[in-house]
Amino acid sequence: MSTHTEEVEHIGGTTLTFTKVWIALLAMTGIEVFLAYEQLPTMIMLTILLGLSIIKAALIIAYFMHLKFERLSLFLTLFPMLILCIVLMLIFLGDASRIPGMRPPV
Amino acid sequence: MSSTQVTAAATSHWEGGQSPYATNSKKFGMWLFIISDALTFTALLFAYTYSRVANPNWPKPFHFSPSIIFSSIMTFCLLSSSLTMVMGVHAMNHGKRKAAAGWILATMAGGAAFVVLHLTEWMNLINNEHVTPFSNEWGVPLFGATFFALTGLHMTHVIIGLIYLTIIAQAIVRGKFQAEDVEVSGLYWHFVDLVWMFIFPLVYLMSARI
């Protein structure tokens, strides 16, 4: 059996790429702060803020954490389970929304 | 072992002889830790969100000045420290140990600024808005309990990161540790940054007092 241990030189991004990602992250943060002071309905506001946060997280994971340059097998081992667990936690939120209506009037 | 089996083992990623992830064990271990820690923070964020949805009179104690300004600067500090960290990893990959140590020190400066600003913001909340982990003027003690637990755990991670980076920086200056060790410490630091990308909008911006 081969005893060869595979050595793969990960080709990360360039300095320019990292700087572009950083600028994009700062720009999205600026948009988030701006949106906080626009009188948007709560659900729309929450959706936009959460969407921007997920994009920012994806950029950090892909470029700063180098996952874009790793094997697909590493991503597939780590992230589907994490996403499934997070989705399962959403079950509790329906319960939370019923609590205000269940409180006896003061 | 037959020659056919030997050939199969040498070509398949999952039959031995090769690393299926093409990564070292330290990095894979850190990824596993990050995923488990992500679930911890997710649970705390859900606890915060659950409490918020269940309490219509949820407090909005974050004034533009100083809370939102401070938390925005804190976000800038963490994002910038992530950039300097990735530059440090980049320098170490090219064998530039002194440059890597310099970038890591810049990262630590960003992290330290974050902690100082965060503690100042906490003191403002406690002293001026009278928000404590057990009570507040809105009569929703769960706000303080979940807010301080979530941000406190995150700040603890930042402080642990600063200690971790101090150890890495002094070691690489003395010629110890390899590029992979710096990369693993970078993974931890970027994760701390990543968690804040959710805490900042969901906790601060959603409770900004307009």
Interface residues (C-beta under 8 A of the other chain):
Chain A: M1 S2 T3 H4 T5 E6 V8 G12 T15 F18 T19 W22 L25 L26 T29 E32 V33 L35 A36 Y37 Q39 T42 M45 L46 L49 L50 L52 S53 K56 A57 I60 I61 Y63 F64 M65 H66 E70 R71 S73 L74 T77 L78 F79 M81 L82 C85 I86 M89 F92 L93 D95 A96 S97 I99 P100
Chain B: M1 V6 A9 A10 H13 G16 G17 Q18 S19 P20 Y21 A22 T23 F28 W31 L32 I35 A38 L39 T42 A43 F46 T49 Y50 S51 V53 A54 N55 P56 F64 I68 S72 T75 F76 L79 S80 S82 L83 M85 V86 M87 V89 H90 N93 E183 G186 L187 H190 F191 D193 L194 M197 F198 F200 P201 L202 L205 M206 A208 I210
